[in-house]
């Protein structure tokens, strides 16, 4: 089985994000990490591929930088990576992103595409569905469990009340929630091997895509600040302060 | 008047509150058509009318996964009627249908909006960086634009309109893009629904272990509150995803939100910072949660919560 995992390199969320002054695009340093959300997708892909001697190909869009994030996913065990890095794609909206990913996925060939439900830095939350539509396959979304067998895929699909069981014939796109599987940590051997694994770097033109920007962020301003509250150190009776406030706002 | 189409899903036989919020907003923007997903009923259509829909397209996918066939049928309607704006919620099926529809027709999508206007162009506002900044975005396109709105961005207010005519929409066979729903599992829940509760008691990593969440449950029970959780402890498997508050979970605006052992990552703040009163208990005085708290207790949740639970239980005699 050919598994493609969509993976994104993002600026480390542990550091405050910055925007470029004119475009309001996120500043992307050379050093970017693998989006934590995608570690679950990579792990799920590896487990499903390993079960039937399949392969896992990473597909990514964005500035390649020093490829730290992509190498991280390769070190977990993915076989190869394709990264579409083109300055003309900066500021792309969800649909352009999906078009690029779908073209790159088609180029590689696939039985199953796995993606996170949304990236941590952009979180539009619609890219996996768009990729599925462009590929003409079902989008089995928000999976908390995934099994593959006999040419079909079955997931537990998160709902507001619990989950639904959803199944479809392959090929398909599956988006996975964090927690679907426990991601492995790369081993030393994995890290060394990752340095030799093939990484193709493509431009939009290589995929026959002409980027266009129809959306723009016209301004970014600070939100009105919430009035600072009272901060107290617990001296053993802090719970009484809470009771007092709950009385004041009349919930008890 | 602009034509505004509003996606509205059914839950327990009635439109969701998210759908009613979007209908309420859409009335300000133009003439409102509801896109209703579910089994449908006279009562449900009447509610859509009460909140401002003057027409309804009704989609009932049965046990098919909705997104493929509904997006295909909706695409045909959008092409023949060319509405100016399509509003969806930032919710599961909304995202699926909106994403497929937009890809099918090449429409621009703006996600996570907290406000939307039609001012020549379609303009949206978005909270970014955990709500500390507001970004304003526009789409340079006169055609239909798709906007996904975060829950609880607008109040849901009835306007008292009559029952609109509901037109059933035939769903096409989408062939290789089809998927089937073969079962449904409802998680058991105690106390009120998280999104609608007046009081929410939520826990994070600072609780130390899955057992620590029992303290949160005990305080919630004494207050008749719903329990919530951070992404960190949901990912760690301490509590089910249905309790997650934040960017990838639920958005809540209760009268009181009590954050227990929650540091206040941007991811979490965006889902709860508009609560009326916020109480935070955390060991770290530098925790970002204190920047949105009305009352911040710098202390150990394992010491404060048992005393709080006792005090509350003593009052209610529970």
Interface residues (C-beta under 8 A of the other chain):
Chain A: X13 X16 X17 X24 X93 X94 X95 X98 X117 X118 X120 X123 X124 X125 X126 X127 X128 X129 X130 X131 X132 X133 X134 X136 X137 X138 X139 X140 X141 X142 X144 X154 X156 X157 X158 X159 X160 X161 X162 X163 X164 X165 X166 X167 X168 X169 X171 X172 X177 X178 X179 X214 X215 X216 X217 X218 X219 X220 X221 X222 X223 X226 X228 X229 X230 X231 X232 X233 X234 X236 X238 X239 X240 X241 X242 X243 X245 X246 X249 X251 X252
Chain B: X11 X65 X67 X68 X71 X90 X91 X92 X95 X96 X98 X99 X100 X102 X103 X104 X106 X107 X108 X109 X110 X111 X112 X123 X127 X128 X129 X131 X132 X133 X134 X135 X136 X137 X138 X139 X140 X141 X148 X176 X177 X178 X179 X180 X181 X182 X183 X184 X185 X186 X187 X198 X199 X223 X231 X234 X235 X237 X241 X242 X247 X248 X255 X256 X258 X266 X267 X273 X276 X277 X278 X279 X281 X285 X290 X291 X292 X293 X294 X295 X296 X297 X298 X299 X300 X303 X304 X305 X307 X308 X311 X312 X315 X316
